[in-house]
């Protein structure tokens, strides 16, 4: 009889990861950096002193992981709290660091202050001049800069959102409060300049997509799925994908990088030169991450794919709970704020659910029967992955967004193959615009039409108004974990 304890034996990093997460939550709530450092030093000394007593030594290591999480979280929290801006208007120079998005009354963009390297969310009064702004422009600005203010709406925490995405504040610049300077990136770090070069190249690729002459919705989907730019996405298009349960194909994530990784692995030398091919594939992944602007979700996915590739080279099991825990530790050690990002929570919970639940669902159908029927095997595999991932994130989606998409299985059977096809065709469309563009936009048009039909015409496409509390959401996960443990104990096939 298999027990849940065997999971922890096969995934020794899973418990330390959970303890580190607990420490991050405690450190963010309590603060007191000095106290956490003192506790960490004490527990490390005690652990070293008790190295001959395995049980007590293991307990000391666990306490060290908790306090280490507290140290990292409280340190980052104190850094956020120390950011202060002068009262009144100030004059400064900055470089546009994102695509410029047109709002009803302003032009929205991210800017980086030269010299300090601080990142601001900037809104410029809309007129003829501001409409011509583009990424890489250098500006002299006179405005009042505000810190990340406390503002909540439902479960959305604006200050937390700004901190997680690296913003140190925001500013509104009147139409006459800025002037364009000669293009220069002096005052930016080498790393920021490198990122800016990739972003400028992405802007060039986006302009190629725009010149294809297709409707805005098709361009918006292609830009989001292939280059991570959502500035052209309308609220109606976002709602269409959300109601149909296909929002995950718009946001660059593990799904997209997994497809890109497979694509690169097939293009490079393959199994004959395994080490070289994996290095080239991983390098290509990180080049794609830079091209996409290094959003948090893509960086997380790249860390997971890189970990996957390294484990594969070592000859171990490629994707497992242990590998997932290792990737989570990498990310949280360097960026403990990521724990509070909705995208981080959804991506890791979905992967964890797939790793735990898919074997349970796969065991419902005979593997021998599926081996002789490749089409059914593919459909059943896609279905089990979809159900597992949806079960893993459904309580969290209900908590944050108040919604449950009822046709998620049907949506994924359509959206994932078409998203794969779009990612394969996109490079061809840039190299062979006449042929590739026509095919690419036709596929995107089909995808938009299908999802629009599903969200608008099918009955009860989405259950709205779900707003469980944090306690209720946690209890649902407790029930799910308890049920899984019971099934794992009594089902020998898992």
Secondary structure as UniProt FT lines:
FT   HELIX           5..10
FT   HELIX           12..30
FT   HELIX           33..49
FT   TURN            50..52
FT   HELIX           54..82
FT   STRAND          90..96
FT   STRAND          101..102
FT   STRAND          106..113
FT   TURN            114..116
FT   STRAND          119..125
FT   HELIX           128..131
FT   TURN            135..136
FT   STRAND          138..146
FT   STRAND          152..153
FT   TURN            154..155
FT   STRAND          156..157
FT   HELIX           158..164
FT   TURN            165..166
FT   STRAND          169..173
FT   TURN            175..176
FT   STRAND          178..181
FT   TURN            186..187
FT   HELIX           190..210
FT   TURN            211..212
FT   HELIX           216..227
FT   TURN            231..232
FT   HELIX           235..244
FT   HELIX           247..249
FT   HELIX           254..267
FT   HELIX           270..273
FT   HELIX           274..291
FT   TURN            292..293
FT   HELIX           296..313
FT   TURN            314..315
FT   HELIX           321..334
FT   HELIX           336..340
FT   HELIX           342..362
FT   TURN            363..364
FT   HELIX           367..371
FT   HELIX           374..401
FT   STRAND          403..405
FT   TURN            406..407
FT   HELIX           408..431
FT   HELIX           433..456
FT   TURN            459..460
FT   STRAND          462..464
FT   HELIX           470..490
FT   TURN            492..493
//
